Amino acid sequence: MSPVLPVGAFGLMEGCLLADLKFLDIVVFNYNAKLTCHCFLAHGEFRNPAGERTFVTKGLASPRFDFPIAESELVGRVVSHKITAWQFTLYTFMNRWIGARLTQ
């Protein structure tokens, strides 16, 4: 979530349910035995093979969406830092533009 929340930075987090999350909330979840913070984008009626509901996130530095994450992996949401739709759009555009230039 850098530059909004740099790697290793401290943030205040609260536990929450998947239904409580709003678009662009910064969520904390377990991924490969590590805590990860990314922007929450959506949840739906999609379920993983175990039958759990899933949700979709995206890191600011990533040009792509993350794979769907199981509801059981959700730890909570960050309440000390926020990201606006303008910031999200700007970072997404910059990553795609820079990424396209690097692969030419």
N, CA, C and O atoms as CSV, one atom per row, in Angstrom:
chain,resi,resn,atom,element,x,y,z
A,1,MET,N,N,0.812,-1.197,0.000
A,1,MET,CA,C,0.000,0.000,0.000
A,1,MET,C,C,0.854,1.260,0.000
A,1,MET,O,O,0.366,2.364,0.243
A,2,SER,N,N,2.127,1.073,-0.275
A,2,SER,CA,C,2.999,2.227,-0.362
A,2,SER,C,C,2.584,3.048,-1.591
A,2,SER,O,O,2.291,2.444,-2.622
A,3,PRO,N,N,2.544,4.324,-1.546
A,3,PRO,CA,C,3.048,5.269,-0.564
A,3,PRO,C,C,2.060,5.658,0.532
A,3,PRO,O,O,2.441,6.376,1.457
A,4,VAL,N,N,0.811,5.214,0.465
A,4,VAL,CA,C,-0.169,5.571,1.495
A,4,VAL,C,C,0.206,4.952,2.832
A,4,VAL,O,O,0.140,5.617,3.865
A,5,LEU,N,N,0.596,3.695,2.821
A,5,LEU,CA,C,1.004,2.967,4.015
A,5,LEU,C,C,2.263,2.176,3.664
A,5,LEU,O,O,2.168,1.047,3.184
A,6,PRO,N,N,3.453,2.765,3.902
A,6,PRO,CA,C,4.700,2.108,3.495
A,6,PRO,C,C,4.911,0.763,4.189
A,6,PRO,O,O,4.403,0.526,5.285
A,7,VAL,N,N,5.666,-0.104,3.533
A,7,VAL,CA,C,6.000,-1.411,4.100
A,7,VAL,C,C,6.691,-1.199,5.440
A,7,VAL,O,O,7.624,-0.402,5.537
A,8,GLY,N,N,6.245,-1.902,6.470
A,8,GLY,CA,C,6.831,-1.795,7.794
A,8,GLY,C,C,6.243,-0.685,8.648
A,8,GLY,O,O,6.588,-0.563,9.823
A,9,ALA,N,N,5.358,0.131,8.076
A,9,ALA,CA,C,4.750,1.233,8.839
A,9,ALA,C,C,3.708,0.684,9.817
A,9,ALA,O,O,3.181,-0.416,9.647
A,10,PHE,N,N,3.434,1.478,10.834
A,10,PHE,CA,C,2.411,1.112,11.799
A,10,PHE,C,C,1.094,1.755,11.402
A,10,PHE,O,O,1.061,2.887,10.920
A,11,GLY,N,N,0.019,1.026,11.609
A,11,GLY,CA,C,-1.311,1.545,11.337
A,11,GLY,C,C,-2.280,0.966,12.346
A,11,GLY,O,O,-2.035,-0.095,12.920
A,12,LEU,N,N,-3.367,1.657,12.556
A,12,LEU,CA,C,-4.409,1.195,13.468
A,12,LEU,C,C,-5.410,0.362,12.678
A,12,LEU,O,O,-5.890,0.791,11.629
A,13,MET,N,N,-5.721,-0.820,13.179
A,13,MET,CA,C,-6.603,-1.738,12.485
A,13,MET,C,C,-7.737,-2.156,13.403
A,13,MET,O,O,-7.569,-2.240,14.620
A,14,GLU,N,N,-8.895,-2.417,12.806
A,14,GLU,CA,C,-10.020,-2.970,13.574
A,14,GLU,C,C,-10.519,-4.214,12.864
A,14,GLU,O,O,-10.493,-4.304,11.637
A,15,GLY,N,N,-10.973,-5.166,13.655
A,15,GLY,CA,C,-11.575,-6.352,13.072
A,15,GLY,C,C,-12.894,-5.985,12.411
A,15,GLY,O,O,-13.556,-5.042,12.844
A,16,CYS,N,N,-13.280,-6.698,11.392
A,16,CYS,CA,C,-14.540,-6.404,10.709
A,16,CYS,C,C,-15.017,-7.650,9.965
A,16,CYS,O,O,-14.282,-8.625,9.810
A,17,LEU,N,N,-16.235,-7.589,9.523
A,17,LEU,CA,C,-16.817,-8.642,8.699
A,17,LEU,C,C,-16.730,-8.229,7.238
A,17,LEU,O,O,-16.627,-7.044,6.925
A,18,LEU,N,N,-16.772,-9.192,6.367
A,18,LEU,CA,C,-16.715,-8.911,4.939
A,18,LEU,C,C,-17.850,-7.964,4.521
A,18,LEU,O,O,-17.648,-7.084,3.684
A,19,ALA,N,N,-19.014,-8.143,5.091
A,19,ALA,CA,C,-20.172,-7.306,4.745
A,19,ALA,C,C,-19.992,-5.850,5.166
A,19,ALA,O,O,-20.675,-4.974,4.636
A,20,ASP,N,N,-19.085,-5.570,6.110
A,20,ASP,CA,C,-18.861,-4.203,6.593
A,20,ASP,C,C,-17.922,-3.395,5.700
A,20,ASP,O,O,-17.849,-2.174,5.833
A,21,LEU,N,N,-17.206,-4.054,4.796
A,21,LEU,CA,C,-16.196,-3.370,3.994
A,21,LEU,C,C,-16.816,-2.512,2.903
A,21,LEU,O,O,-17.843,-2.853,2.317
A,22,LYS,N,N,-16.150,-1.373,2.646
A,22,LYS,CA,C,-16.579,-0.456,1.597
A,22,LYS,C,C,-15.477,-0.349,0.543
A,22,LYS,O,O,-14.309,-0.622,0.821
A,23,PHE,N,N,-15.857,0.045,-0.647
A,23,PHE,CA,C,-14.931,0.226,-1.756
A,23,PHE,C,C,-13.756,1.096,-1.317
A,23,PHE,O,O,-13.952,2.179,-0.765
A,24,LEU,N,N,-12.541,0.623,-1.561
A,24,LEU,CA,C,-11.259,1.262,-1.272
A,24,LEU,C,C,-10.873,1.283,0.207
A,24,LEU,O,O,-9.908,1.954,0.573
A,25,ASP,N,N,-11.600,0.567,1.063
A,25,ASP,CA,C,-11.089,0.362,2.424
A,25,ASP,C,C,-9.742,-0.347,2.311
A,25,ASP,O,O,-9.555,-1.189,1.431
A,26,ILE,N,N,-8.818,-0.017,3.182
A,26,ILE,CA,C,-7.546,-0.736,3.217
A,26,ILE,C,C,-7.751,-1.936,4.124
A,26,ILE,O,O,-7.974,-1.784,5.326
A,27,VAL,N,N,-7.675,-3.123,3.551
A,27,VAL,CA,C,-7.934,-4.341,4.314
A,27,VAL,C,C,-6.631,-5.068,4.624
A,27,VAL,O,O,-5.647,-4.966,3.892
A,28,VAL,N,N,-6.656,-5.802,5.727
A,28,VAL,CA,C,-5.528,-6.634,6.137
A,28,VAL,C,C,-6.002,-8.080,6.028
A,28,VAL,O,O,-7.063,-8.440,6.537
A,29,PHE,N,N,-5.191,-8.905,5.353
A,29,PHE,CA,C,-5.548,-10.310,5.193
A,29,PHE,C,C,-4.288,-11.161,5.210
A,29,PHE,O,O,-3.183,-10.670,4.978
A,30,ASN,N,N,-4.474,-12.432,5.485
A,30,ASN,CA,C,-3.368,-13.396,5.451
A,30,ASN,C,C,-3.163,-13.845,4.012
A,30,ASN,O,O,-4.115,-14.214,3.323
A,31,TYR,N,N,-1.913,-13.810,3.566
A,31,TYR,CA,C,-1.587,-14.297,2.242
A,31,TYR,C,C,-0.211,-14.944,2.310
A,31,TYR,O,O,0.780,-14.275,2.603
A,32,ASN,N,N,-0.149,-16.234,2.042
A,32,ASN,CA,C,1.121,-16.987,2.124
A,32,ASN,C,C,1.795,-16.800,3.477
A,32,ASN,O,O,3.000,-16.555,3.548
A,33,ALA,N,N,1.023,-16.915,4.542
A,33,ALA,CA,C,1.514,-16.822,5.931
A,33,ALA,C,C,2.089,-15.445,6.266
A,33,ALA,O,O,2.905,-15.329,7.181
A,34,LYS,N,N,1.681,-14.400,5.543
A,34,LYS,CA,C,2.091,-13.025,5.845
A,34,LYS,C,C,0.851,-12.147,5.894
A,34,LYS,O,O,-0.132,-12.408,5.201
A,35,LEU,N,N,0.901,-11.097,6.724
A,35,LEU,CA,C,-0.178,-10.115,6.708
A,35,LEU,C,C,0.063,-9.161,5.550
A,35,LEU,O,O,1.176,-8.674,5.353
A,36,THR,N,N,-0.984,-8.902,4.789
A,36,THR,CA,C,-0.901,-8.054,3.615
A,36,THR,C,C,-1.985,-6.988,3.683
A,36,THR,O,O,-3.103,-7.269,4.114
A,37,CYS,N,N,-1.662,-5.759,3.258
A,37,CYS,CA,C,-2.634,-4.663,3.178
A,37,CYS,C,C,-2.828,-4.290,1.719
A,37,CYS,O,O,-1.863,-3.970,1.024
A,38,HIS,N,N,-4.060,-4.328,1.254
A,38,HIS,CA,C,-4.400,-3.900,-0.100
A,38,HIS,C,C,-5.745,-3.190,-0.070
A,38,HIS,O,O,-6.452,-3.231,0.937
A,39,CYS,N,N,-6.096,-2.542,-1.170
A,39,CYS,CA,C,-7.399,-1.874,-1.293
A,39,CYS,C,C,-8.487,-2.897,-1.570
A,39,CYS,O,O,-8.345,-3.758,-2.438
A,40,PHE,N,N,-9.567,-2.791,-0.825
A,40,PHE,CA,C,-10.729,-3.651,-1.052
A,40,PHE,C,C,-11.490,-3.107,-2.255
A,40,PHE,O,O,-11.774,-1.911,-2.331
A,41,LEU,N,N,-11.819,-3.991,-3.193
A,41,LEU,CA,C,-12.573,-3.559,-4.369
A,41,LEU,C,C,-14.003,-4.081,-4.360
A,41,LEU,O,O,-14.942,-3.314,-4.571
A,42,ALA,N,N,-14.179,-5.374,-4.120
A,42,ALA,CA,C,-15.527,-5.928,-4.214
A,42,ALA,C,C,-15.616,-7.302,-3.574
A,42,ALA,O,O,-14.620,-8.008,-3.423
A,43,HIS,N,N,-16.816,-7.654,-3.209
A,43,HIS,CA,C,-17.118,-9.031,-2.829
A,43,HIS,C,C,-18.422,-9.384,-3.514
A,43,HIS,O,O,-19.212,-8.508,-3.868
A,44,GLY,N,N,-18.630,-10.624,-3.689
A,44,GLY,CA,C,-19.846,-11.036,-4.380
A,44,GLY,C,C,-20.264,-12.411,-3.923
A,44,GLY,O,O,-19.935,-12.839,-2.817
A,45,GLU,N,N,-20.967,-13.078,-4.753
A,45,GLU,CA,C,-21.437,-14.415,-4.419
A,45,GLU,C,C,-20.479,-15.492,-4.907
A,45,GLU,O,O,-20.824,-16.673,-4.921
A,46,PHE,N,N,-19.285,-15.090,-5.306
A,46,PHE,CA,C,-18.296,-16.077,-5.734
A,46,PHE,C,C,-17.770,-16.821,-4.526
A,46,PHE,O,O,-17.529,-16.228,-3.475
A,47,ARG,N,N,-17.597,-18.099,-4.677
A,47,ARG,CA,C,-17.097,-18.931,-3.585
A,47,ARG,C,C,-15.889,-19.722,-4.066
A,47,ARG,O,O,-15.784,-20.072,-5.242
A,48,ASN,N,N,-14.982,-19.997,-3.137
A,48,ASN,CA,C,-13.812,-20.809,-3.485
A,48,ASN,C,C,-14.215,-22.287,-3.452
A,48,ASN,O,O,-15.355,-22.592,-3.101
A,49,PRO,N,N,-13.323,-23.210,-3.804
A,49,PRO,CA,C,-13.685,-24.637,-3.803
A,49,PRO,C,C,-14.163,-25.155,-2.444
A,49,PRO,O,O,-14.911,-26.130,-2.384
A,50,ALA,N,N,-13.732,-24.504,-1.344
A,50,ALA,CA,C,-14.171,-24.924,-0.012
A,50,ALA,C,C,-15.552,-24.368,0.341
A,50,ALA,O,O,-16.094,-24.686,1.399
A,51,GLY,N,N,-16.127,-23.536,-0.543
A,51,GLY,CA,C,-17.461,-22.983,-0.304
A,51,GLY,C,C,-17.469,-21.648,0.406
A,51,GLY,O,O,-18.541,-21.126,0.712
A,52,GLU,N,N,-16.295,-21.072,0.681
A,52,GLU,CA,C,-16.230,-19.778,1.368
A,52,GLU,C,C,-16.443,-18.629,0.385
A,52,GLU,O,O,-16.055,-18.709,-0.781
A,53,ARG,N,N,-17.072,-17.552,0.882
A,53,ARG,CA,C,-17.189,-16.342,0.070
A,53,ARG,C,C,-15.805,-15.753,-0.144
A,53,ARG,O,O,-14.910,-15.943,0.681
A,54,THR,N,N,-15.630,-15.049,-1.234
A,54,THR,CA,C,-14.339,-14.443,-1.542
A,54,THR,C,C,-14.501,-12.947,-1.789
A,54,THR,O,O,-15.608,-12.449,-1.993
A,55,PHE,N,N,-13.372,-12.244,-1.767
A,55,PHE,CA,C,-13.370,-10.823,-2.090
A,55,PHE,C,C,-12.139,-10.503,-2.926
A,55,PHE,O,O,-11.179,-11.272,-2.957
A,56,VAL,N,N,-12.178,-9.359,-3.603
A,56,VAL,CA,C,-11.119,-8.971,-4.522
A,56,VAL,C,C,-10.442,-7.702,-4.008
A,56,VAL,O,O,-11.103,-6.760,-3.572
A,57,THR,N,N,-9.102,-7.699,-4.070
A,57,THR,CA,C,-8.317,-6.545,-3.647
A,57,THR,C,C,-7.312,-6.189,-4.739
A,57,THR,O,O,-7.164,-6.901,-5.733
A,58,LYS,N,N,-6.625,-5.065,-4.524
A,58,LYS,CA,C,-5.567,-4.651,-5.438
A,58,LYS,C,C,-4.566,-3.814,-4.658
A,58,LYS,O,O,-4.940,-2.903,-3.918
A,59,GLY,N,N,-3.295,-4.132,-4.833
A,59,GLY,CA,C,-2.244,-3.313,-4.258
A,59,GLY,C,C,-2.003,-2.098,-5.129
A,59,GLY,O,O,-2.185,-2.164,-6.345
A,60,LEU,N,N,-1.598,-0.996,-4.537
A,60,LEU,CA,C,-1.373,0.225,-5.320
A,60,LEU,C,C,-0.238,0.079,-6.312
A,60,LEU,O,O,-0.278,0.671,-7.390
A,61,ALA,N,N,0.766,-0.695,-5.966
A,61,ALA,CA,C,1.925,-0.852,-6.848
A,61,ALA,C,C,1.718,-1.914,-7.918
A,61,ALA,O,O,2.573,-2.090,-8.786
A,62,SER,N,N,0.614,-2.611,-7.870
A,62,SER,CA,C,0.367,-3.701,-8.810
A,62,SER,C,C,-0.509,-3.227,-9.967
A,62,SER,O,O,-1.481,-2.505,-9.746
A,63,PRO,N,N,-0.184,-3.617,-11.182
A,63,PRO,CA,C,-1.040,-3.248,-12.307
A,63,PRO,C,C,-2.279,-4.142,-12.437
A,63,PRO,O,O,-3.170,-3.854,-13.235
A,64,ARG,N,N,-2.334,-5.223,-11.657
A,64,ARG,CA,C,-3.433,-6.182,-11.768
A,64,ARG,C,C,-4.166,-6.361,-10.440
A,64,ARG,O,O,-3.654,-6.038,-9.368
A,65,PHE,N,N,-5.386,-6.889,-10.554
A,65,PHE,CA,C,-6.138,-7.255,-9.357
A,65,PHE,C,C,-5.522,-8.504,-8.751
A,65,PHE,O,O,-4.887,-9.296,-9.448
A,66,ASP,N,N,-5.715,-8.677,-7.445
A,66,ASP,CA,C,-5.262,-9.897,-6.779
A,66,ASP,C,C,-6.226,-11.040,-7.090
A,66,ASP,O,O,-7.355,-10.817,-7.528
A,67,PHE,N,N,-5.762,-12.267,-6.858
A,67,PHE,CA,C,-6.659,-13.411,-6.944
A,67,PHE,C,C,-7.712,-13.271,-5.852
A,67,PHE,O,O,-7.436,-12.647,-4.827
A,68,PRO,N,N,-8.906,-13.826,-6.029
A,68,PRO,CA,C,-9.916,-13.756,-4.980
A,68,PRO,C,C,-9.394,-14.350,-3.666
A,68,PRO,O,O,-8.716,-15.378,-3.656
A,69,ILE,N,N,-9.721,-13.689,-2.581
A,69,ILE,CA,C,-9.240,-14.076,-1.256
A,69,ILE,C,C,-10.423,-14.592,-0.441
A,69,ILE,O,O,-11.498,-13.993,-0.457
A,70,ALA,N,N,-10.227,-15.689,0.263
A,70,ALA,CA,C,-11.299,-16.298,1.060
A,70,ALA,C,C,-11.636,-15.418,2.264
A,70,ALA,O,O,-10.762,-14.790,2.860
A,71,GLU,N,N,-12.909,-15.390,2.600
A,71,GLU,CA,C,-13.392,-14.597,3.727
A,71,GLU,C,C,-12.646,-14.949,5.016
A,71,GLU,O,O,-12.415,-14.070,5.847
A,72,SER,N,N,-12.269,-16.211,5.197
A,72,SER,CA,C,-11.573,-16.636,6.419
A,72,SER,C,C,-10.176,-16.021,6.539
A,72,SER,O,O,-9.598,-16.016,7.626
A,73,GLU,N,N,-9.627,-15.500,5.432
A,73,GLU,CA,C,-8.300,-14.873,5.457
A,73,GLU,C,C,-8.353,-13.406,5.878
A,73,GLU,O,O,-7.315,-12.806,6.154
A,74,LEU,N,N,-9.548,-12.825,5.931
A,74,LEU,CA,C,-9.713,-11.421,6.322
A,74,LEU,C,C,-9.385,-11.243,7.800
A,74,LEU,O,O,-9.935,-11.940,8.652
A,75,VAL,N,N,-8.488,-10.306,8.098
A,75,VAL,CA,C,-8.119,-10.003,9.480
A,75,VAL,C,C,-8.847,-8.757,9.961
A,75,VAL,O,O,-9.333,-8.724,11.091
A,76,GLY,N,N,-8.927,-7.734,9.120
A,76,GLY,CA,C,-9.604,-6.493,9.499
A,76,GLY,C,C,-9.344,-5.401,8.489
A,76,GLY,O,O,-8.884,-5.658,7.377
A,77,ARG,N,N,-9.650,-4.157,8.898
A,77,ARG,CA,C,-9.391,-3.017,8.021
A,77,ARG,C,C,-8.590,-1.963,8.758
A,77,ARG,O,O,-8.700,-1.815,9.975
A,78,VAL,N,N,-7.781,-1.234,8.003
A,78,VAL,CA,C,-6.949,-0.170,8.568
A,78,VAL,C,C,-7.820,1.067,8.720
A,78,VAL,O,O,-8.480,1.485,7.769
A,79,VAL,N,N,-7.823,1.657,9.918
A,79,VAL,CA,C,-8.640,2.844,10.166
A,79,VAL,C,C,-7.796,4.107,10.308
A,79,VAL,O,O,-8.344,5.209,10.330
A,80,SER,N,N,-6.482,3.969,10.405
A,80,SER,CA,C,-5.612,5.133,10.577
A,80,SER,C,C,-5.174,5.743,9.245
A,80,SER,O,O,-4.663,6.863,9.226
A,81,HIS,N,N,-5.360,5.046,8.155
A,81,HIS,CA,C,-4.970,5.524,6.829
A,81,HIS,C,C,-6.137,5.307,5.866
A,81,HIS,O,O,-6.860,4.315,5.966
A,82,LYS,N,N,-6.311,6.231,4.947
A,82,LYS,CA,C,-7.374,6.130,3.947
A,82,LYS,C,C,-6.803,6.395,2.566
A,82,LYS,O,O,-5.760,7.034,2.424
A,83,ILE,N,N,-7.484,5.907,1.569
A,83,ILE,CA,C,-7.132,6.207,0.181
A,83,ILE,C,C,-8.388,6.712,-0.520
A,83,ILE,O,O,-9.476,6.162,-0.350
A,84,THR,N,N,-8.221,7.753,-1.297
A,84,THR,CA,C,-9.353,8.320,-2.022
A,84,THR,C,C,-9.439,7.692,-3.406
A,84,THR,O,O,-8.479,7.081,-3.878
A,85,ALA,N,N,-10.576,7.842,-4.048
A,85,ALA,CA,C,-10.746,7.333,-5.406
A,85,ALA,C,C,-9.759,8.028,-6.348
A,85,ALA,O,O,-9.251,7.406,-7.281
A,86,TRP,N,N,-9.491,9.299,-6.112
A,86,TRP,CA,C,-8.538,10.044,-6.937
A,86,TRP,C,C,-7.142,9.433,-6.808
A,86,TRP,O,O,-6.473,9.213,-7.817
A,87,GLN,N,N,-6.696,9.157,-5.582
A,87,GLN,CA,C,-5.377,8.547,-5.374
A,87,GLN,C,C,-5.306,7.169,-6.037
A,87,GLN,O,O,-4.319,6.851,-6.700
A,88,PHE,N,N,-6.328,6.369,-5.865
A,88,PHE,CA,C,-6.356,5.025,-6.439
A,88,PHE,C,C,-6.244,5.099,-7.962
A,88,PHE,O,O,-5.479,4.350,-8.569
A,89,THR,N,N,-6.998,5.992,-8.566
A,89,THR,CA,C,-6.959,6.159,-10.024
A,89,THR,C,C,-5.585,6.618,-10.482
A,89,THR,O,O,-5.051,6.101,-11.463
A,90,LEU,N,N,-5.010,7.584,-9.781
A,90,LEU,CA,C,-3.694,8.101,-10.134
A,90,LEU,C,C,-2.631,7.015,-10.047
A,90,LEU,O,O,-1.854,6.849,-10.988
A,91,TYR,N,N,-2.574,6.272,-8.949
A,91,TYR,CA,C,-1.570,5.219,-8.783
A,91,TYR,C,C,-1.758,4.108,-9.810
A,91,TYR,O,O,-0.779,3.583,-10.339
A,92,THR,N,N,-3.004,3.745,-10.096
A,92,THR,CA,C,-3.275,2.697,-11.079
A,92,THR,C,C,-2.810,3.141,-12.466
A,92,THR,O,O,-2.174,2.371,-13.185
A,93,PHE,N,N,-3.127,4.375,-12.839
A,93,PHE,CA,C,-2.697,4.896,-14.135
A,93,PHE,C,C,-1.175,4.951,-14.221
A,93,PHE,O,O,-0.596,4.545,-15.228
A,94,MET,N,N,-0.522,5.450,-13.169
A,94,MET,CA,C,0.936,5.562,-13.177
A,94,MET,C,C,1.587,4.189,-13.321
A,94,MET,O,O,2.537,4.039,-14.088
A,95,ASN,N,N,1.100,3.198,-12.606
A,95,ASN,CA,C,1.678,1.854,-12.683
A,95,ASN,C,C,1.504,1.246,-14.067
A,95,ASN,O,O,2.423,0.608,-14.582
A,96,ARG,N,N,0.350,1.432,-14.666
A,96,ARG,CA,C,0.130,0.890,-16.010
A,96,ARG,C,C,0.990,1.619,-17.030
A,96,ARG,O,O,1.560,0.990,-17.921
A,97,TRP,N,N,1.090,2.931,-16.910
A,97,TRP,CA,C,1.879,3.721,-17.858
A,97,TRP,C,C,3.361,3.382,-17.743
A,97,TRP,O,O,4.032,3.152,-18.749
A,98,ILE,N,N,3.865,3.354,-16.516
A,98,ILE,CA,C,5.289,3.039,-16.299
A,98,ILE,C,C,5.573,1.590,-16.697
A,98,ILE,O,O,6.580,1.309,-17.348
A,99,GLY,N,N,4.691,0.677,-16.309
A,99,GLY,CA,C,4.873,-0.735,-16.658
A,99,GLY,C,C,4.917,-0.958,-18.154
A,99,GLY,O,O,5.713,-1.760,-18.643
A,100,ALA,N,N,4.062,-0.250,-18.887
A,100,ALA,CA,C,4.053,-0.385,-20.343
A,100,ALA,C,C,5.362,0.124,-20.940
A,100,ALA,O,O,5.858,-0.449,-21.911
A,101,ARG,N,N,5.927,1.183,-20.378
A,101,ARG,CA,C,7.183,1.742,-20.877
A,101,ARG,C,C,8.365,0.815,-20.573
A,101,ARG,O,O,9.310,0.736,-21.357
A,102,LEU,N,N,8.309,0.118,-19.442
A,102,LEU,CA,C,9.413,-0.759,-19.058
A,102,LEU,C,C,9.454,-2.032,-19.892
A,102,LEU,O,O,10.517,-2.631,-20.059
A,103,THR,N,N,8.313,-2.448,-20.413
A,103,THR,CA,C,8.272,-3.699,-21.168
A,103,THR,C,C,8.481,-3.491,-22.671
A,103,THR,O,O,8.464,-4.457,-23.434
A,104,GLN,N,N,8.675,-2.261,-23.096
A,104,GLN,CA,C,8.895,-1.992,-24.532
A,104,GLN,C,C,10.300,-2.315,-24.930
A,104,GLN,O,O,10.664,-2.152,-26.095
